Every structure is written in C-alpha cells, then in structure tokens.
Amino acid sequence: MKKSFSITGQLVDVVAGKMFPGKVKVKDGKILSVTPVEVAENQFILPGLIDAHVHIESSMLVPSEFARLAVVHGTTATVSDPHEIANVLGMEGIDFMINNGNLTPFKFHFGAPSCVPATVFESSGAVINASQIDKLLQRNDICYLSEMMNFPGVIFGDQEVHQKLAFAKQHNKPVDGHAPGLDSENIKKYADAGITTDHECTTISEAIEKINAGMHILIREGSAARNFEALVPLLATHPEKVMFCSDDKHPDDLVTGHINLLIKRALWAGYDEMAVIRACTLNPVRHYKLTSGLLQPGDPADIVTVDNLAGFNIQKTFINGILVASEGKSLLQSYKDESPNRFLATPATASDIEVVGGEGKMKVIEAFDGALVTEKFLADPVLLNGKVVSDVATGIMKITVINRYEPSKPAVAFIRGFGLQRGAMASTVAHDSHNIICIGTNDADMVSVINCLIAHKGGIAVTDGQSLDVLPLPVAGLMTGIDGYEVAEKYENINKKALALGGPLKAPFMTLSFMALLVIPELKLSDKGLFDGIRFSFTELFEGASS
C-alpha cells in the first residue's frame, strides 16, 4: 500500500479552470479528496506535466533513464512515439521500450509506429505492416497511432496507409500527424483521413489552417526544431487546440529542463496562466485519453508543486502518490537492462566515399540552425585529381550515409550550413532508418569516425583530425543504459568538440541526424542516394546528369 499524505497550497484546477487555496489528500496512490481551505502553504499544486510528443530515443537514454532526468522538471508522463527503435528492431524494439519504461512509475504512453520504414527510399532494419499495426492497436499499452509521416500516401490514397488509419479508427485510438508545408486543399484531405494533430507547423497561418481543418497543434521546442516563438500566440486565440512537446531532446538539454521551460516562457510572455498549464496537462490527457491524473478525486496522484507561477521552480514531483523528485534531485533508480541491436555494416575506406566530377552545377543540401527543412543550393564543384572534395572556404562539406544493416556502397552528396573548418563527425542517430551518417572536411577523417562507430556498433563520434571522441550507443545504435547524467556530460563534451570544429549550428549532432529524413523537404540523403523531398523521388548530384 502506498503512503497516505496531504498537501496544501494554491491549487490549479485545470478541469474547472480556477485556482484556489486547497488541500489535496492522497491515499493508495489516488487523489482521495480536494477541498478548499482558508490557509494554505505558500506553493502551487499542479497536475504532473506531460510532453505531448517525444521520441525517447533522441535523448540517447533508455526510457527508465529518461524518466530519472525528466521527473526533476515536473514531467510525469509523455506521449511517446517509438518509431526510431522500431525502424531498427521492429516489434522487438517497441517491446523493449515498453518493458524498460515499466521499470519506473513514470507514464510512457507509447504509440504504434505508423511509418516503419518511413519511406521505401531507404534501408531500415524492420518493416511494420498494417496487420502488425492492427495487433499493436489492440494492446492496452499502445495508446495511439503515431505520427503519419507518409503524407503523400494519405493524400493520394495509398492502400496500406489508409488500412493503418482504418485500424486506428476501428480501435478508437487517435492518430498523430506530421504534415509540413501542405497547401490548404491537402491539409483538408490529410485531416479528413482522421489525423488529429500536427507538430510540424512553422507559422501561425499554417497552424490556423490546420486547426480550421480540425487538427490540434503541438507547439514544439526541441534540441533542433524550435517553433515555440512562432506558435505561442495560439495560446491566446486557440488555447483548447494547443499542446506542448519537445519531439527530440538531447540529454544535455534534458538535464537543463523540459516542458517546465516552455511554461516559464509562456507565463513570462504574459499568456493566460490556465491556458498555459492546460497545454501540458488537461489538453493532452483529454485528446489522447491518457492515464495521467488531473488533481480530481479518484485520479492517480500525479502532482507537481512549484514555488510560484512567476519563477515556476519545481519543488516536488509525485507519480501515483510516489515522491519521484524533490528539490532538483531525482529519486528514481537506474536499472541494468539488455542492449538489443542490429548492426552489420563493414569498415569503409577513403575510396568508398570518393565522388567523380560530373556535368553542370552540383546540387548541395542547405541546412539551417533550428530547422529540419533544408533547401537546394547549386554550386560549382571543387575538384582535386578529378574527384569532388569538401571545400572549407565555401563551407560545402561532403556528406555520406551508409547502410548499417548490411554491407553496401555508401551514398555520397554535399551539404552547406555546418561550417566545419577541420575534422569530421558521424552518428548512427539518423532519422528515421538510423543508418550511419557523416560529414567532414576530408575523406580520411570521415572514414576514421565512420569506422569508429562501426567498431562500437553505434554511437556518435567526432574528430578534429588529431584526436577522436566517441559516445557509444549500444541499444539499437540509439541509446545507452548508463546513468543519464553521465551520458549528458559525455554528450556535452563531445558536442563542444563538434562546435569547436567551427560553424553556426547550436546542436550540430541533432541537425546532422535529420539530414537523412526524407519526409522533410527539400533535399536529403538516404543510403540509396540524394533525394528530392518535394518531388518525392531520387535526384542526381549534378544538374547535367540524367535521372
């Protein structure tokens, strides 16, 4: 039996939409009663905070370690899409995430990954078909159909895509969206297919079009994609249609804060207190039918106390009446668990990533800080002995993606925006198929970091041309089970080394991880070749080449 206790303070009743001095009694992990009082402690009592869309794998931590860090910031639950590990390990990966998450009281609400693989234009480690989606959605531990990234399949009537959507409707589970840059007509088609959310909006006008089509908007602020400033005015105009999410959060950022930081920013900007807090409590609970409590009698005792709404400093976090964090310290323990993986790539040589010069201008991927979208830039190639090479002067670097699931020839292209002055960096966190992705100023350094990751069967690595640093990620090449704070420190150090190579990006490894994400336009690279995300087909590196 869980300990019974009571707390008093300024109670934030997100269901009734009011605040009052109150007393909360907890018994056996449930809210026994909530009553007004004349005198209360000088603190605010809120429901536990919820991240409405996150890929736990992007923290590089297994779920139980993610929970250890997140509860310190008042997070008690997530709506979690496990499609990163599903692209590597399929159903085995989803079961690993659920089982590891169940080691803690933290509430991971996992979805059934709708796009494994994300496209047919890349090599992944698994396929999850409509029949498997049906089986997943029948499970009580699968809460929704996760983001439908194949928006062309939705709009143009792909049979397999629409079968998955039909199963979600049949099992009465919501469908998450992913639809960047659609025009008005296609937004309506996408929403009419039963898709209820989107976290890819970058402008208010796009968000309002999607709201008018019946969708909810997740305001995203992650380590790479940051749309909070652009979208936060929705709290004033459409508060019931808004939720907060991080999408992808690296470990060092998770140590600093989570959804609590978005609450602070919104409150400091003067938005209505109840609208802000509902965006990460009431709204996701109602939309996704979550098991998280809302401070109502009979609810699970998922409670956060803060000193005040101005500073919003988290004091204590409870899940099911269990104190899981207090005064900045996590009270959850670490667990040793298995490390499933799938990694069969063989070492590369410099000749494997050579590029012979071609006719016409070269198509270059243009990357931007804080964005997943890229643009196409045309440049004259720099040649050395007839081979195209990286050019530090113009900032155009070689980029390669290598199939990690079987020995294969690397795909090679060029990218601008990272601004490296020396060295190379590589990662097996490469959305969504998580092959090996690498950029560098020269072939020797690129091969060095690539082969380091192959030796470790996954991780992130960087070299300045003299020394090489690596953070191994033995769980599916995406995560590690070691102490989350230690991982955060190691990641911070390796990220500093990457930043020291030069360039404007605040999170170079996070941005690198999205350069193989074909479903986000305009130009990306898969292990099978350069991809035009607008035409949704492969394209040649040189303008003069025939497709």
N, C-alpha and C positions, 0 to 999 in steps of 0.2 A: 504494500500500500504506500502511496506517495504521501509525503508530509502535508498536513493541513496548515494553512497560514492565511494571513490577511495583510493587505497593504492599503494605505490611504494616500490620496493626492488629488490633483486636478485630473479628473477622468475625461478622456477623449472618447466620447461615444460616437463612433463613425457611422453607426446604423441610424441613430436618432438625429445625428448632425448637431450635437451640442456638447459643451464642456461644463463640468460642474464639480465641486468638491465631493469626492465619493470614497467609498470603502469597497474593496473587492475581496471577497472571501473565496479561498481555493481549497478544495478537498478532493483527494484522489486524482489529481491532475486536471480537474474540471473547475470551471467557474461556478461556485455554489450560489453566490448572490452578488449583486451590485446595488449599493444603496447610497443615497445622498447623505452627507454629514455636514455638521456645522463647521468643524475644524478638521483640516487635513494637513498631511505633511507637505512641505514645500518642494513638490516634484510633480511631474506629469506622468500619467499612466496611459499607455497606448497599446493597441494590439501589436503583435510582432510584425516586423516589416517583411515584405515579400518582393523579390526580384521576379518580375513577370515574364522574363525570357532570358535565359542564360545557358550557355554551353559550359558546363562544369569543366570539361576537358581543357578549355582555354586558360584556366588558372594553373595548368600543369600539375594540379593536385587531384588525387583521388577524392571522391565525394566526402569521405569521412574527414579528410584534412581540410577540404574547402569549408566544411561546417565549422571546424575549430576556429578558423580565422573569421568567418562571416558573423558568427554569433556575437562577437565583441562589438560589432557595429549595429546590433539590434535586429539583424536578419534572422528570421526563424524558419523561412521557407523560400523555395524557389519553384518556378515553373521551368523545368529543365529539359532541353532537347538533347538526347544522347546521340545525335547523328554523326558526331565526329568519330567516336569509337565504333559506332555501327558501320561506318564506311571501312573500317579496318577489320573488325571482327564479327560483324553481323549480329545475330541474336545472342551469341556468346558475350559480346561486348555490352549489350543492353542489360543482360542479366548480371554481369559484373557490376555495373553502375548501381543497379537497384540493390543488390546484396551488400555491396560495400556501404552504400548510403544507409541501409538498415542497421548498421552497426552503431549509429548515433540516433538521438531523438529528433534531430533536425528533419524537417519535412521537405524532401525532394519529391516534387510531383513530376514524374517523368512522362514523356510523350512517346508515341510511336513514330520513329523517323520516316517521313514520307518520301524522301528522295535519296535512296541508297542504291546505286550511286547517284550523285547529284545530277550528272549528265552521262550520256553514253560516249562522250568525247574524252574520257579519261579512264585510267585504270584504277580500280578500287579493290579492296580486299574482300568485298562481300556484295551481295545483292539481296535486298528485301523486297519481295514482290507483294502484290495485292492480297494474295492468300495469307501471307505471313502478317501483313498489316491487320487483316481481319482477326487473326488469332491474338495479336497483341492487344487490340482494342477491346477484346472480350475480358481482358485481365483487369482486376481491381487496382493493380499497381501501375496501370497505364491510364493517364488522365485525359489525354487529348491526342489528336493527330498533329504532329509538329510541323514546322514551317514548310509550306508547299512552295519550294523554290522553283519548281518547274512551271513557271507562269505561262510559258508558251504552250505547254501541254494542257493547262487548264483552259486557256483561251481558244485553242484550236482543236479541242475535243479529243485529246489522246485517251484511248480506251482504258489503259492501265491506270493513268492518273485519276480519271473520273470514277473508276472502280474503288480506288482508295477513299475518295471523297464520299462515295456512297456508303462505304462501310462505317465511316465516322458518323454519318447521319443516322444509319441504322442503329448504332450503339449509343446514340445520343451524347457524343463527345465532340467538343469544339475543335475547330481547325485553325491552326495558326498560319499566317500568311508571310510572304516575302515577295514583294512586287515593286521593285524600284523603277521609277520612270515611265509607268504606263500612262497612256492618254486616257481621256475621260471614258471613251467607249469601252476600252479594255479593262479599266478599273471596274466598270459595272459588270462586265462579263465575269471577271475574277471574283467579285463579291457575290454575285448571283449564284456562283458554283458552291456557295456555302462557307466561304473563307471569311473569318470574322475579325482578324487582326492584321496589322502590318507594323513592322519596326524599321522599315527602310525609308521612311519619309525624310526628306531633307529640307522641305519648305512648308510653310503654313498652308499655302494654296493646295499643294499636293495632299496634305493631311486632311484638309476640309473636304476635298473631293472624295476621299476615301470614307470619311465619316458620313458624308451625304449618301454614299452607296451602302451604308450600313455597317461599316467596319469600326473597330476600336483601334486607337493609335497608341503604340508603345513608344514612349519617349526614351530614346537610347542614349546612354553615355557610357561608353566602354573605354578600353585602352587604345583602340584605334579609331573606331567610328564614334563621333561625338555630335549629337544633334540636339542636345538639351537647349542651348541658347536659341536655336531657330524655332523650336517647337513648344517651349514652355508657355507661350501666350495662350495655348489651348486650354490651360487650367482656368483661364478667365472666361472663355467662350464655350467650351465643351467639356466641363470638368468630369462629367459622368462617363465620358468616352476615352479617358486618358489613363494610362498606367505607366509606371517607371520600370526600366530594365537596363541591364548592363550589356547583354548579348555576349560579349567576350571581355574577360577581366584577367589581366596577368597577375601573378602572385604578389609582386611588389605593390601594385595598386590596391590589391585586396587587403593588404596589411594596413594601408593608409585609410581606407574607408570603402563603403559600399553604397547601398541605397540611401543611407543616412545623409550622405554628402549631397545628394540631389534634393532631399528635403530641406537641408540647410540653405542651399542656393535659392530654392523657390521661395522659402519664407523670407530670406533676406531681400529678395526682389519684390516683396510686398504682396504676393499672391495669398488668397484666402487660406487660412490655416486648415480648415476642414477639407477643402478641395485637395490640398497638397497631401495630407495624410491619407485621405481616401484613395489616392492614386496608387498607393503601395500597400493598401490593406483591403478595404471594402471592395474596390473595383475588381482586382484580380480574384478575390475569393468568390465573388458572385459570377464573374464571367467563366472561370474555369471550374467552378464547383469544388473548391479546394477544401481540404480537411483542416485548414488553419482556423484558429479561433478569432472572434471579433469582440471580445470582452462582454459577451452576452451570457446570461445564466444558462448553464448546460454546455457551453462551448469549451473546447480544450483551453487550458490556461496558457496561452501563448501571449506573453506580456513583455512589454519593454517599459522601463522607467527612464525618464530623462530629467535633467535638472531644470530646464525651462525651454520654451519654444524659440527663444532668440538664439541661444548658443547650441541648443539641441545636442548636448553631450550625453551619450548613452551611459547610464549608471548600471542597470541590471537587465539581463535578458533571461526569460523563462520560456521553456517549451514543455507543454503538458505538465506544468507546475514544477518542473525541474529547473533549478538555477544553473544555467549553462555558461554564463559570463557575468563577471562582476568587476566594475571599476577598471575596465580596459584589459582584463585578464580572462582568457578562455578557460573554462572548467571542464571542457570535453577532452577525452584522452585520445591518443594516437593508437592506431591498430596496424598490426602487420597483416598483410593480405597477399594474395597471389599477384603475379605480374603477367597476364596474358599478352601475347604479341603475335604479329605476323610480319616477318621481315626476311626477304630472300634476295635482296639486291647484292650484287658483287662489286668489288672495288673498281673505281674508274681511273682512267689515265687522261693526261692532258689532250691526247689526240682524240679522245671520245667527245670532247666539247669544242673542237675546232669548227669554225664556220668559214666556208669558202665564199668569197665575194660574189655578188650577183648583179643583175641589171636593174638600173633605176635606183630610186630612193629606198632607204631601208625603213620599215615600219618599226617604230620604237614605242614601247609601253611607257606612258607618262603617269607616274604615281604621285599622290598628293598626301600631305600630312593630315591625319584625322579623317580620311575618306577611304571607302572601299572601291568606289568607282575610279576608273582610270580613263585616260584619253589616248588617242593615237597621234603620235608625233612623227613626222617624216624627216629623216636626216641622211646626210651623205655618210657612208660607212668609212671608218678609218681602217686602212689595210696595212698589214705587215706580212711580207712574203706571200701576198695573195690571200691571206686569211683576215677576216674581220676581227678586230680586237676591241677591248674596252678602252675608253678614252677619258682619262681623268679631267682633261681640260674642258670638255663639253659636258661632263657628268653622265655620259652614256656608258652604262655598265653591261657586261654580259650577264645573262640570267639563264639558268638551266633547271629543268625539272626531270627527275629520274624516277622511273617506276621502281618502287621498293618491294613489290610483291613478286617480281620475277626478274631475272637478268634481262636488260633491254638497253637499246641505244638511247642516250639522253636526248631530250628535246632542248633546243637552244634558241634564244632570242636576245633582245637587248631592251634595256629599261633606263629611264631617266627619272630623277627625283630623289634617289638615295644619297647621291653626292659623295660617295666614298672617295677618299684620297689615297688609300692604300688598303691592302688586305682583302678579306672575303668573309662572308657569313653564310651559314646554312642552317636549315631546320627541317625536321620531319613533321612539324605542325604546319600543314599546307592545305588549307581548306579547298575542297571537302574530302578529297581522297587521301590526303596526307602522305603523298609521295615526298621524295627529297627535293627541296627547293634551295637554290643557292645563287647568290650574286657575288661578283668580285671584280677587282681591278686587273687581275691577271689569272691565267689558267692554272698556274702552279698552286697558288693559294686556294683557288676554288677546289681543286682536286684534294688538297690537304684537308679542308673542313668536311668535304663530302665523304671521304674515306674514314674520317674520324667517326662520323655518325653511323656509317655502315658497321664499323667495328663495335659500336655501342648498341647497335640495333635501335637507334632512335635518340633524339635529343635536339639541342641547339648548340651551335659551335661558332666561334669567331676566331680569326687570326689577323694580326697586324703585319704578318709577313715574317715575324720572328718567333713569337710565342703563340700557342693555341690554347683556348679555353673551351670547355665543354660542360654542359649540364645534361647528363644522361636522363632519358625519359623511358624507362623500361616497360611501363604499362602502355601497350599499344603504340609505342613511339610518341605518346602524347602526354603522359602523366608519370608521376613518381609517388610512391607511398611514404617517402621520408617526411620528417617534420616540416609542416608548411612554412613556418617562419625561417627555417634553414633554406628551404627552396627559394623563398622570396629574397633572401640575402644573396644567394648564389645567382639568381636571375638578375638582381640589381647590379651585381658586379659584372656579369657578362654583358648586360645591356650597356653599362658605362663604357666597356671596351668597344662595343659596336659604335656607340656615339662618338668615341674618340677617333674613329676612322674618318670622321667628317660627315657633313650632311645636315639637313634641316629637320629630319623626322624626329619626333619626340619618342616614338615607340617603333624603332626600325624592325625588330623581330615580328611584332604584331602586324605591321604593314606588309612585311615580306610574306607572312602566312596567307594573305589574301590575294597575292598576285597569281595564284593558280585557281581562283574562284571564278569559274567560267560564267556563272549565272549573274554576275555583276558586270555590266558593260564598262569600258568599251573593248579594250584589248587585254587579254590574259594569256598565260602559257600553261598548257597541260603537259603531261608526259608524252602526249601524242602529237603535240605541235602548237603553233601560235593560233589563237582562237579569237574570232571577231564576235563579241558578245551582242552586237546589235543585229547582225545578220544570222547569228547563232550557227556559225559554221567555221571550219578552219580557214585560215588565210595564209598566203605565202609571206615570207620575210621581206622579200623585195617586190616593189611595185611592178617591175618588168616581168616577173615570173608568172607563168600560167597556173591557175588554181586547179 
